[in-house]
Amino acid sequence: MNFFESVYEAVKAIPAGRVANYGLIARIAGNPRMARQVGWALHVNPDPTAIPCHRVVTVDGRCSRAFAFGGENTQREFLLKEGVGFTEDGRVDMKKYGLT
């Protein structure tokens, strides 16, 4: 399995209503130094309905400005629909919704 495939498998395992950060997905996929490449993998997500890339945010809970499927507002909308909460400054509440 190549790195992108490992990323997709890790992202598929994020349950609805939870998020993971790019670094965590890189670690799960087998290379903790490739968080930026996780972003590239998600940008070319071959199956957005099966690979919920909207559940991956920055380490401090920010939505991606480059979210491939409609921008950061779309990513936020997807997360809100799943019950993910945000702090007053617009970030995902990582203490409550983030995977560790």
C-alpha positions as CSV (number, residue, x, y, z in Angstrom):
1,M,0.0,0.0,0.0
2,N,1.4,3.4,-0.9
3,F,1.3,6.4,1.3
4,F,-1.8,8.0,-0.2
5,E,-3.7,4.7,0.1
6,S,-2.6,4.6,3.8
7,V,-3.9,8.1,4.3
8,Y,-7.2,7.2,2.8
9,E,-7.6,4.2,5.0
10,A,-6.7,6.3,8.1
11,V,-9.3,9.0,7.1
12,K,-12.0,6.4,6.5
13,A,-11.5,5.3,10.2
14,I,-12.4,8.8,11.6
15,P,-15.9,8.5,13.0
16,A,-18.6,11.0,12.1
17,G,-18.6,13.8,14.6
18,R,-14.8,13.6,15.2
19,V,-11.8,15.1,13.5
20,A,-8.1,14.3,13.2
21,N,-5.2,16.6,12.3
22,Y,-2.9,16.2,9.4
23,G,0.0,15.1,11.6
24,L,-2.0,12.4,13.3
25,I,-3.1,11.0,9.9
26,A,0.6,11.1,8.7
27,R,1.6,9.1,11.8
28,I,-1.2,6.6,11.3
29,A,-0.3,6.3,7.6
30,G,3.3,5.4,8.6
31,N,5.3,8.5,8.2
32,P,4.9,11.2,10.9
33,R,7.0,13.7,8.9
34,M,4.6,13.8,5.9
35,A,1.7,15.9,7.3
36,R,1.9,18.2,4.2
37,Q,1.7,15.2,1.9
38,V,-1.5,14.2,3.7
39,G,-2.9,17.5,2.5
40,W,-1.9,16.7,-1.1
41,A,-3.5,13.2,-0.8
42,L,-6.8,14.7,0.5
43,H,-6.7,17.4,-2.3
44,V,-6.8,14.6,-4.9
45,N,-9.2,12.4,-2.9
46,P,-10.5,9.9,-5.5
47,D,-13.8,9.2,-3.6
48,P,-15.0,12.0,-1.3
49,T,-18.2,10.1,-0.4
50,A,-16.2,7.2,1.0
51,I,-13.1,9.1,2.2
52,P,-14.4,11.9,4.5
53,C,-11.5,14.3,4.1
54,H,-13.6,17.1,5.7
55,R,-12.8,15.4,9.0
56,V,-9.1,16.4,8.8
57,V,-8.2,19.8,10.1
58,T,-5.0,21.6,11.3
59,V,-3.4,20.8,14.6
60,D,-5.1,23.9,16.1
61,G,-8.5,23.0,14.7
62,R,-8.7,25.3,11.7
63,C,-10.5,24.2,8.6
64,S,-8.5,24.1,5.4
65,R,-8.5,27.2,3.2
66,A,-7.8,24.9,0.3
67,F,-10.5,22.4,1.1
68,A,-10.8,20.7,-2.4
69,F,-14.6,20.3,-2.3
70,G,-15.8,23.8,-1.8
71,G,-13.5,25.7,0.5
72,E,-13.3,26.1,4.3
73,N,-16.9,27.2,4.7
74,T,-18.0,24.0,3.0
75,Q,-15.7,22.0,5.3
76,R,-17.2,23.8,8.3
77,E,-20.7,23.1,7.1
78,F,-20.0,19.4,6.7
79,L,-18.5,19.2,10.2
80,L,-21.4,21.1,11.8
81,K,-23.9,18.7,10.2
82,E,-22.0,15.9,11.9
83,G,-22.3,17.7,15.3
84,V,-18.7,18.9,15.5
85,G,-18.5,22.1,17.7
86,F,-16.4,25.2,17.1
87,T,-14.8,27.6,19.5
88,E,-15.7,31.3,19.4
89,D,-12.7,32.0,17.1
90,G,-14.0,29.6,14.5
91,R,-11.8,26.6,15.2
92,V,-12.9,23.0,15.9
93,D,-12.9,22.3,19.7
94,M,-10.0,19.8,19.5
95,K,-10.3,18.9,23.1
96,K,-13.8,17.7,22.6
97,Y,-13.9,16.5,19.0
98,G,-10.3,15.7,18.1
99,L,-8.8,12.2,18.0
100,T,-5.5,11.7,19.8
